[in-house]
Amino acid sequence: MLSSPAAPSLASHGGGGGPTLRETLTGPAIGGVVPQGQAVADESQFLSGGSTILTVNVSSVNLPNGTALPVSIDFKPLGSIVLSAGAGSLTYNLGHFGVSRDSVVVKNGSTTILQGGTFQ
């Protein structure tokens, strides 16, 4: 769910910017290798009316180079990460939305490769 969070105090974020929130992505081993990932939501421009930039990074994904992994947040498709040496990233402009209890999911076809919990 994309939602506008309650505005944190300006003093807690250095005067005008929002926080940077992180979500660890976890998933089962693929061929004996456990994939790793992290989603980072940069809300530094949010409080001044700007956009939230989401960056999703994956590594140790034991799939062939060139494999496209679709990425979504709360079932909304964002794009795909194309693997190179088991790693890749996607950056997406969420617009003026704050993340909170949103879950990032990385799939290979219908199989979930990595999934997050909530942003903190």
N, C-alpha and C positions, 0 to 999 in steps of 0.2 A: 504494500500500500504506500503510495507516495503521498506525503502529507506535509503540511506546514507545521513545524514544531513551535512550541512556545518559545518566544525570543529570549535567549539568555542575556544576562546583564552585559552591557558593553564593557564594563570594567574587567570582566573575566576573560575577555578576548582581545585585550590590547586596544580598545577603542574603535569599534565599527565593524570588525570582521567577525565572521562566525567560526565555529570550530572545524577541525578536520577529524572525521570519524572513521574508524576502521572496523572491518568485519573479517574475521578469519574464515577461510573457506576450507572445508575438509571433505574427504571422500575415501572410498575404499581403494585398496591396492589394485593396480592394473598390471598383470603379469609380474607380481611380486614387488612392484614399485608403488609407494604411496604418493599420490599427487599432493601438491601444496598450492595454496592460493591465498590472496588477500584482496579485498575490495576497499578502496579508500575514497571517501566522499569529502571533497574539498568544498566546504561551505563558507570560505573566507569572504565571499562577496554577497552572501545571502542576506545579511542584515541591512545592506545598503541597496537591496532590490535586485541584486545580480543572481547569477545562475550557480547551481551546484554542479561541480564536475566530478564524475565518477570514473575512477580508474580501477580496472580489474586486472590483476597479474596472476599468472599461473606458472608453475614449474614442476618438474619431475613427473610430467604426464607421459606415460609410457605408450604413446601412439605415434604413428608415422608422421614425418615432416609433411606439412601441407594439410593436415587434418583440420577442418574448420569446426570449431566448437561454439555453438550458439550460446549467448549470454542473455539472461533475463533478470529483471528485478520485479518481484511480486507478479510473475507471469507476463510482464510486459517485455517483449523482445527488444534488445538494444543493439544487437549486431553479433559478429562472430570474432573469436580469437583464432588466428591461423598459426598452428604450431610450427616452431623451428627448434630443433634439438630439445623437444619436450617442453618448450616454454613459449609464452606469448603474452600479449596484453591488449586491452581495449580501453579507450578513453571515450566517454560519452557525456554530452552536455544534457543534464536532466531538466534544464530550465530553472525557474524559481520554485524549486521544491526542496523541502528538508527531508532527510531520511531519518527514520527512527526504528521501527520494528520491521523494516523491509529486509527481505531475504534475497540475496544474489544466488543464482543457480547457473552452473556451467554444465552443458550436456554434450554428449556425443550421440547423435540420433535421439532416441527416446531414453537413453541411459544417462542418469545423473553422474557426472564425473566429480564435481565439487559443489558444495552448498554451504551457505553461511547461516549464521543464527540471526543476530541483530547487530546493528551498528552501535559502537560505544565510543 
